[in-house]
Amino acid sequence: MPTVSVKWQKEIFPAVEIDTSQPPLVFKCQLYDLTGVPPERQKIMVKGGLLKDDADWNAIGVKEGQRLMMMGTADEVVKTPEKGPVFVEDLPEDEQVVAVGHSAGLYNLGNTCYMNSTLQCLHSVPELKSALSNYAHSGRRSDLDPTSHQLTVATRDLFGELDRNFKPVSPMQFWMVLRKKFPQFGQQQNGFFMQQDAEECWTQLMYTLSQSLKSPDPGENPETVKRLFGIELVSRVHCKESSEESPETESVYALKCHISQEVNHLHEGLKHGLKSELEKVSPALGRSAVYLKESCINDLPRYLTVQFVRFFWKRESNQKAKILRKVDYPLELDVFDLCSESLKSKLQTPRQILRDEEGAKLGLKKNESKDKEAQTPKTEVGANENGQSSTGAALEEKEMHMTGIYDLVAVLTHKGRSADSGHYVAWVKQESGKWIEYDDENPIPQREEDITKLSGGGDWHMAYICMYKARLVQV
Amino acid sequence: MDQILTSQCICSSCRQCYLPSPDDMLVLEIAFSIYIKFEEYTSALCVALRMDNAPYVRQLFVCCSDPLKKKQLCYILARQGVSLDLDDEVIGNEEQREILQEIMSNAKLSEGYLTLARDIEVMEPKSPDDIYKVHLIDGRASAGASVDSARQNLAATFVNAFVNAGFGQDKLMTVPSESSSGGSSGSWLFKNKEHGKASAAASLGLIHLWDVDAGLAQIDKYFHSNDNHVITGALLAVGIVNCGIRNECDPAYALLADYVTKDDSSIRIGAIMGLGLAYAGTQKEEVLQLLAPILIDLKVPIEVIAFTAISLGLIYVGSCNDDVAQSIVLALMERSESELGEPLARFLPLGLGLLYLGKQENVDATIEVTKTFNQKISKYCQVALMSCAYAGTGNVLKVQSLLGICAEHLEKGETHQGAAVIGYALIAMAEELGLDMAIRSLGHLLQYGEQNIRRAVPSALGLLCISNPKVNVMDTLSRLSHDADSDVAMAATISLGLIGAGTNNARIAGMLRNLSSYYYKDASLLYCVRIAQGLVHLGKGLLTLAPYHSDRFLLSPSAAAGLIILLHACLDMKSIVLGKYHYVLYFLVLAVQPRMLMTVDEDLKPVSVPVRVGQAVDVVGQAGRPKTITGFQTHSTPVLLSAGERAELATEKYLALSSVLEGFVVLKENPEYRADHHSS
C-alpha cells in the first residue's frame, strides 16, 4: 500500500494511503473526506492523464511518496442564466436608436443644411410628431391645397424615418415636395442648388403645418401648431402727433430679437423687438405719421421660438449681410416682464409654486404651511408626454400651467458671413438631457455648457433661431 | 585581473557585433570558451543559450561546482524557457535538485511577481473604467448607452484580463464567487455573447497567470458548464495559467487531452490552443502524438487544423522537428484551394515557420518544398518560413529579398506582402542600429507602398518597439491611427498598445483616450482602442512583452513566437481579431514577463538592496572600466526596469551572482565587506 502526498490548491495532504486492491474510486472517497470535494468533481493528475474511476492502480504505477495533484472544487457549477442579456448588436434598427440615445442625421443633398437643421430642430418637438402621426394620409381637406398636403405627409414620413433609423436618412422626398411648394428653394446657381435662409424655411414650414394640422372638428383643439408655437401679442399703436391710440392683437410664431448697439443679451433684444415704429396714414391728421407700436405677450405657447435678426439686406453688396455681434442667451429664459398685465396675474400662482418647489429642492427652509402646498404639485418638464395622442395631452394640459419660464431645447446656428452662404447646424437637447449637434448626417454629442457659447462674436457657429420649451407646473 | 578585464572586453565585443552565419557561431564559441576559462558561468550560459546549444549548457552545469551559482543559472534557463535534465552527473544532492527543478520550472514566478506588486503597492484590482478614464475626455463623452454592447463588453473583458494579469484578483471575473449566492457567479461571463464567453472564461487564466494551484481551482467550476463556449474558455484558461510553468504533475495535459478529440470544433480549438500555450518550447512528445493525427484528418475543419498547426509550431518552436514539419506540409498539400483561402489558413505556414524560428539555413529544404504548393498559399509559406528562420538575426540579404517582395505589384490579391513587412521587422529587430534603420525604411514603405503593405507597417513598427515607446514611432502610429483606411487605423491603434505594453506610458494613454472619443461611433475601432488601452496598462505596468532579455542579448523563442502569431492574425483584423477568433490575443501571454529586478539571498528569499537604475550605455570597445549606465537613480529592490535601462548594485555588501541584473538575481554576501567602510 503506497503512501502518497496529495496537493490540492495550496494545501498538501502529506500521507494518504492508497489501497491498490480497491478501485481508484475508493481513493477518491478518501480525498472527499479530506477536501470535501465530491468524487465526481475530483480530477487527479497521474502519469498519462486523469485518474479514471475504474483504472488499474498497477498499470498507473504509483510510487511510494509520489506527489499527486488534485483539481476540483465543491463550488456551485456555473449555470447559464435563462435570460441572457440583450446586446445592442442584436437589436432591430429602431431599438438601436433608443440605445444610441439620439436619432439619426440627415444627408446633405447639396446645400440643404438649412433644411436639415430646421427639420432636426422641429423633430425634437414630440407634440408635433404626435400631431403629424395622426395626420391622415388620404382625405385631404377641401380647403387645403394639394402641395401643402404633400409637404405635411412628407414631413410626417421623414420624422417617422428619423425615429426608426440610427443611420443617416436621406430627406429626398421631403426636399422635392418642399421645392414644389416653395419654388424659391429651388434656386440654382452654376447648376447647383443654392444655400437658403434657414429662417425662411422654418417660417414657411411652420406656416404650412399650421394650415394642414387644423383639426377638422372645430370644437376642441382648433390649431395644433398655434397651440404649440403661437405667441399671442397685444399691441398698443400710438401716434405721438395726434395722440391717437388703437389696440391690436396678432399671433406670431416667433419672437424677434433685434440686435443693435446696446443689445448684449437675448432679453434686451426681445424687448427691442416688441417695440417698433411704423408709418401709416393717420385718419385724424389726414396724412401719414409715425406710430409707435408697443406689444406684449398675451398668451404663451408650449414652445417659444426666438429668432435672432442677424441678417439685413445690404444694398451695396446686394446680399443678406450678417451681424456678428455677440448676444448671450440663457439656458433658462424668463419672459415674465414681456407679458401683459392680465397674463402676469395668471402666471403669479404657478410661479410661486415653482419657486417653492425649487426652494425645496435646494433644501431652503420654509414655513410649514407652504410646505404642505408644495408637496402636492409637481413640476412637469414635459418629457413624458411624447407620443401620446393629442387628446390625452390636451386633458393633461388642463392641469398644467405656464410659468413663463422656459428651458432651451434646440438651437439652430449659422456659420458664415451671409444667410445664403455658410453652414447651418442644429443643436438639439435629447430626452436624456444630453445635447447632440446635428451636422447634416453626423450627430455629435456635446456638453451643455458649450451650447451657450454659440452666442456669436466671431466666426464660429452662432445662434440664429432658438427654441425654448415651457416649464409647466401642476396646480 | 587584467586578463579578466581584457577577456570581458573581447567577449562583449564578440557579443555585440553583427556577423553573418556561420562566422557568428565561431565567434560565440570563442566567447564561450573564454568565459568558461574564467569561470564566468552566467555569461557563458547566455552565450550557450544564444547558440541554442544544449550540450554546452549541460557542460556548464557539470563544470560549475557552486550550488548557489547553479541556482542563478537555473533562473536564467527559466527566463529563456529552456529546461535541462538534472541527472546525477549534473547535481548529486537530491535536495538541491528539487530546489533547482523548482527554479527552472518557474514555479515561484507568481510569488516573486506578487512580491514586486506588493512592494510597489499595486495589489488593488482595477476595473476597465479605471483604465478608460472617461472623466478626462472633454467634450463629447460617449452618449450613455442603456443597453450592453457585446463588443464593448468583450473589450472590457480583455482590458480587465490584461490589467489584472497575474494578480489573482479583479473586479469582474473573480469577485462574484465570493458572494454567498452561487447563482450570481459568472454574471460578467454571461454579459458576453456566444464566443465572447470563451474569451471571458479564458481571462480567468490570465488573471491567475503562473499561479497554477489557485488558477485551476478557480477555473474548475467552468468545466461543468453546459455552454460549449464556456468550456472552450475554461480549456484555454488552463493553458494560459500554465504558460511558461512546468509542473511534474502535468495538469494541463491531463485536463486538456480528452477534449482534443471532442466533436465541437470550438471546444477542440480551446483544448489545442491551451496545449500550445502550456507546452510552448517543451517539445513534449505526448502532445505531438495527440495532435499530429488531427492535421492529416481531412474531415477536420480548417479552423481546427490552423490552431493545431500553430500549437505544434509553438511546442516545437525552433526545433526543426521533421515529423511536425511533415504533418503540416501534408496538411497544406491536401487542403482544397478554397480552404487555403480562408483567413485562418495563414496559421498553417506560420506553424511551419515557427519550427525553424532562428534556425537560418536549416529552413532551406522546406522552403523548396513549399514552392510546389498551391499558388494561393505558396508565396505566403515562403515568406513566413524565411522570416521566421531569420528572425532576430539581422541578416541583410534576407532583409533585401523581403523588401524586394514588397516592391512587387500584385494583381491577384495575394496576401504575402503583409507577411513580408512583418518578416522584415522580425529580422531587423536584432540590434538597436538595425532597428532604427528598419523604422526609417518602414516610413518609406508607408509613403510609397501599396495599400496591403501600408496595412502591415503599423504592426511591424509595433513589433520593432514592443514595450519600448520610442517617441518617433509613437508619433507615426498616432498619425496612422487617424488614417482614412480603417485597416491601417486599426493596426496602428493596436500597435500603439503594443509599443506601450506594460509601461503605463502617460502619453500613449492620453492618445488612446482621445482616440476613444474620436472613434466613439465606430464600434470596431473603439474595440481596438480599448484593447490597446488594456495593453498599455498590462499588469498595471509591471509586465513587458519584449522577447529580448539579458541585456537584449537573448531572444526567448516562445515569446517571439507568441508575438509573431498575433501580428500575423492582425494582418486580417476584421475576420480574426474582430471576428470570432479574438482569443488569439491570448497568444501574447507567451511574451508576458515581469520587467523587474528581484534580488534574492542564498535561501532564495527576497532581499532588499540599493541598486542604481539608469539608461544603458554602450561600452563596447572602450578602455578600462567605463560606466555602464547614465542618468541613474538609486532605488531598493525589487525595482522595475524599463526598456533600455540597466541596473547595478549600489552596495558593496553583496555580490551578484549574475553578470546581468535582470529578473531574479541571487546575491551572496561580500566576504571582504566591512560595515564601517564609509566611516573610516
Interface residues (C-beta under 8 A of the other chain):
Chain A: K7 Q9 K10 R41 K43 M45 V46 K47 G48 G49 L50 R67 L68 M69 M71 G72 T73 D75 E76 V77 V78 K79 T80 P81 G84 P85 V86 F87 V88 E89 D90 L91 V98 A99 V100 G101 H102 S432 K434 I436 I444 P445 Q446 R447 D450
Chain B: D138 G139 R140 A141 S142 A143 G144 A145 S146 V147 D148 S149 A150 R151 N153 S177 G182 G183 S185 G186 S187 L189 F190 K191 K193 D213 A214 L216 A217 D220 K221 Y222 H224 S225 N226 D227 V230 N247 E248 C249 D250 P251 Y253 A254 L255 A257 D258 E286 Y520
